[in-house]
Amino acid sequence: MKFKITATSDKARTGEIRTAHGIIKTPAFMPVGTAATVKAMLPESVRATGADIILGNTYHLMLRPGAERIAKLGGLHKFMNWPGPILTDSGGFQVMSLAKLRKIDKDGVTFQSHIDGGEHRLTPEKSMEIQHLLGSDITMVFDECTPYPATHEEAEDSMRLSLEWAERSKQAFIPSPGHALFGIVQGGIYPDLREESARALVDIGFDGYAIGGLAVGEGQEEMFNVLDYTIPLLPENKPRYLMGVGKPDDIIGAVARGIDMFDCVIPTRSGRNGQAYVRGGTINIRNAEYADDLHPLDPECLCPACLDYARAYLHHLVKSNEILGSMLMTWHNLQYYQDLMKGLREG
Amino acid sequence: MKFKITATSDKARTGEIRTAHGIIKTPAFMPVGTAATVKAMLPESVRATGADIILGNTYHLMLRPGAERIAKLGGLHKFMNWPGPILTDSGGFQVMSLAKLRKIDKDGVTFQSHIDGGEHRLTPEKSMEIQHLLGSDITMVFDECTPYPATHEEAEDSMRLSLEWAERSKQAFIPSPGHALFGIVQGGIYPDLREESARALVDIGFDGYAIGGLAVGEGQEEMFNVLDYTIPLLPENKPRYLMGVGKPDDIIGAVARGIDMFDCVIPTRSGRNGQAYVRGGTINIRNAEYADDLHPLDPECLCPACLDYARAYLHHLVKSNEILGSMLMTWHNLQYYQDLMKGLREG
């Protein structure tokens, strides 16, 4: 994997990441394709919004349909008909947020599937193996997701465990051309812990660095604080990825601070729930005021939802729980997010 | 509206119906777009399968979003971005199958909405008004749906009421170029009643004739019986529409008997439930045998579901209740049905 910075403006920068499956223009927003599908979207439609890369979830895919199965079927790209780059998370976050009866030890995590209750185990080595079977272009180290709020001692213990797992992830990762491994800086909202985490990860050496454990309830101001003191600790010539973020103004503020990559379920999930991101704010299309509204969702947007339909129609679809409502609202939100990123890259 | 027969073969025929919104090649299958959307499909995708015309449901649309609202928004074609012909049913069938607390009198039906319990009333005049507001290319007369099974007396009373309503529908219908009104032959499984209904409707005079009250549990043999003695009573130079039918072999048998038009929820509904119609039969994609199946759903089909994905992926999507599963399975089934109709027209 190669990263080239093409322009800078104060702390912000634009660039290109070259992977085995194509180029990612940065700053980049990665639509979330949890279960080998960006919900309610054909992959060619995701691509049409301008997305260069999508994210897949190791936790979901290992449980269903299974990483070995996907490998036998030709890998995740072929399975889901997405020929572009794919980043997979490590499974650590979802184990903590979705699985039942978790048991963490030094070696890894044992947990019950949220689907069928079956017992599974993830370790750094297992997470690397799964992401390799999936054929991920960008693999994330296996880490422990620090709860929020956490005391300094809790955040320290968690960060140190994640560091050990990062080291083991690096050792277990099978390098190949155009495939990358990213480290994840942890440490909660404690500057000394973030610094220890960042320095240790840089010592181990990764192809890119993510900042994890944010957007978990700390608020935007605190999140920007963490970015302000953490980003300067990361190498300039490696991509920086802010995990699970965020709303448009979170992204704008993070790009200004030097972040290159984002992922978030907000555009897809809120689209399915009837919330649209539009120039000037958000619209809850369920509101009665839109029942007779002949305007497009966002007059400046060129997605099919905005070009071909009135708000009144989208209101009707979402109120009627029609699948087409989820399809069009998701498409629009992903278009909005990609237009935002394009504006940031060109602006 | 103009109907031209382009070829005949024994009782079967091919033709063209010219409407205000374009040409319908017959025999035609009309995908069902109940609530102003063919579920899980963009309208351009419906068109891409080869569909010339879709069906809208008066009952659903009058309740939500309301016919007056759709008229204010520019009519159903514009509202749902379907520029081609639309046939609307009269609401009679859904009032009987979906609404609560129905009260039928000579003049019409009072019923409670299945959505919010609100009281509504449909009469022949009201049904004509609603279908006019929607901008329907082919309007159906308001009829009473005869229950099945029904005694001769019940079927007779019901058919006679439907005849009165057909007469009133004809009087209330506002003619305009390229817009048609179809009568509906009722009479259950009783030849004398079907004959009385057909002759009386032909006397009133309609642009086309539907055969109603079939595919309600009588079985294919009985349905074909009814067609065998009813179709000869209808004018040769008018389109014949078998309502709510059916499975592929129902359609093949009905075309051989001289039917020109069909509608049915089977391809869309069964698609969402994981059942695919393929060359050689049906596939329930949920079955475990497809979990590792690298073949396309139907190797001869050119729809995106078959061109871009393996059965294993569709199995995964449907088992995971992913919206994309509904989208792809629906697309395939509609493509299968349109390919079937094309084969019948060309065969």
Interface residues (C-beta under 8 A of the other chain):
Chain A: A35 A36 T37 K39 A40 M41 L42 R64 P65 R69 K72 L73 G74 F79 M80 N81 A291 D292 L294 P304 D308 Y309 A310 A312 Y313 H315 H316 L317 K319 S320 E322 I323 L324 S326 M327
Chain B: A35 A36 T37 K39 A40 M41 L42 R64 P65 R69 K72 L73 G74 F79 M80 N81 A291 D292 L294 P304 D308 Y309 A310 A312 Y313 H315 H316 L317 K319 S320 E322 I323 L324 S326 M327
